[in-house]
Amino acid sequence: MKRLQNLSLFLAFTALLAAFLVTSPAQAASKNLILATTTSTQDSGLLDVLIPVFEKDSGYFVKTIAVGSGQAMAMGEKGEADVLLVHSPDAEKKFMEKGAGSSRRLVMHNDFVIVGPAGDPAKIRGMKTSAEAFKKIAQSGSIFLSRGDNSGTHAKEKGLWKGAGVSSEGQKWYQQTGLGMGQTLNVAAEKKGYTLTDRATYLALKKNLGLEILVEGDAKLLNIYHVIEVNQAKWPKVNAAGAKSFADFTVSKNAQDIIGKFGVEKFGAPLFFPDAGKKPESLGL
Amino acid sequence: MELILEGFRMAWHLLVTLDKEVLSVTLLSLKVSGLATLISLLVGVVGGTGIALAEFPGKKLLVSVVNTSMGLPPVVVGLFVTIMLWRNGPFGSWEILYTPSAMVIAQTVIASPIVMGISIAAIQNLPPNLRLQILALGASRPQMVWLLVREARLPLLAGIMAGFGGVISEVGASIMVGGNIKGYTRVLTTATVMETGKGNFDTAIALGIILLVLCFVINYLLTMVQQRERPR
């Protein structure tokens, strides 16, 4: 009796194993597409709207890996992703110069804003330029939360500190979270600190934060997203057809309409502005 | 405080309405961690019993290595498994990175040493004369091993529970090798991280509660099996 029980247990286990192995390699490899992107596109909810439309149209299965722009490009450079949707223009140019990408197209933009506690201890509210505001934060020694993760936002922030002529690195008031945008905003809210964020993630999280937009509208705060196809010539395993299909989709009229309307209903204003086909110069680049 | 209550309310709502997405995420958690635990059960109990019963030079060193591996940090495991499974890595031709299979592999690496370490201790903890006695009664070697494993089943089941608890609650490896892909490799822990990032704390708490309930149910069932008959 005992033996029988053990035997049936063993059989059940084997059946389970077999069932799992049979069901898991679902899609043919060429139908899989790895999209490495930034946390802002996922945390704002945009990808949840865009990806299903693309999958339905094209038949590809998109594996979205939401990491910082820095890591996304590192994955692209190793041929571990097929297509990138990123927002770190200077790093992207270097990426293209290395021949890691075969095409790079403008998709959309929104802007960065400097947010902080309503009390505004550094008194930066309403300042016209980010440089002024950053100088003021440094002078007053108010806590500033940095992403510290090589993401597009972090790259932008480092550029802004440089522009303000402040060396923030290693200062006591300058703290690096090493986390995504959403979590960094939560830390900033908890510590009553300032931080630089893209508008989309801020609006999506606003309800729980208690942080306010203090500085906006500086031309330097523009946040531009490009779609990059990883170069198949360099990495033969890259799904170039899928990458092209996705990149074409993001700049298609259909996707651009979705991008332009995304968030209007929920926040009363769009989170992203579609830019496909525009010249980069028209955005002040 | 209000947030936690809201989380409870949400968890209840998600459970009673059988929310499709939550259901699939929960099932995947169970499937991946359950399978990883079953494989580590084979690897751990067989390996652990073998190590405990055999005498060989370097045994103490090997046992120390196994015991140390019981505390393998999931992110480190995740990192190594990811590098191994990269397209251009040694096992790239398998094309399983960012699939549930990759998550099973990573979780098996995490759980196996836990089960093995506890198995070694369980077998070694049996009275040393028991082995002689069984052999003296005319048992063959495989029969002797089988009887010893049966005799140690209480701590062995504890080992399985520890292994399962270790993998169903880990997030570092799952998010790295699975990628938290919606409807495909998203499990309870990675979904909790993502919802926290999105600022949806109520959903995150609800997912956490569901994870705890799931763990409790599984452990309750295992404990039932364990306590069904006390060893004589």
Boltz contact constraints between the chains, C-beta under 6 A:
constraints:
  - contact:
      token1: [A, 13]
      token2: [B, 38]
      max_distance: 6.0
  - contact:
      token1: [A, 20]
      token2: [B, 35]
      max_distance: 6.0
  - contact:
      token1: [A, 24]
      token2: [B, 100]
      max_distance: 6.0
  - contact:
      token1: [A, 24]
      token2: [B, 101]
      max_distance: 6.0
  - contact:
      token1: [A, 29]
      token2: [B, 95]
      max_distance: 6.0
  - contact:
      token1: [A, 43]
      token2: [B, 197]
      max_distance: 6.0
  - contact:
      token1: [A, 43]
      token2: [B, 198]
      max_distance: 6.0
  - contact:
      token1: [A, 63]
      token2: [B, 98]
      max_distance: 6.0
  - contact:
      token1: [A, 63]
      token2: [B, 179]
      max_distance: 6.0
  - contact:
      token1: [A, 63]
      token2: [B, 181]
      max_distance: 6.0
  - contact:
      token1: [A, 65]
      token2: [B, 179]
      max_distance: 6.0
  - contact:
      token1: [A, 79]
      token2: [B, 88]
      max_distance: 6.0
  - contact:
      token1: [A, 80]
      token2: [B, 86]
      max_distance: 6.0
  - contact:
      token1: [A, 80]
      token2: [B, 87]
      max_distance: 6.0
  - contact:
      token1: [A, 180]
      token2: [B, 197]
      max_distance: 6.0
  - contact:
      token1: [A, 182]
      token2: [B, 197]
      max_distance: 6.0
  - contact:
      token1: [A, 182]
      token2: [B, 198]
      max_distance: 6.0
  - contact:
      token1: [A, 182]
      token2: [B, 199]
      max_distance: 6.0
  - contact:
      token1: [A, 183]
      token2: [B, 197]
      max_distance: 6.0
  - contact:
      token1: [A, 205]
      token2: [B, 199]
      max_distance: 6.0
  - contact:
      token1: [A, 208]
      token2: [B, 199]
      max_distance: 6.0
  - contact:
      token1: [A, 237]
      token2: [B, 87]
      max_distance: 6.0
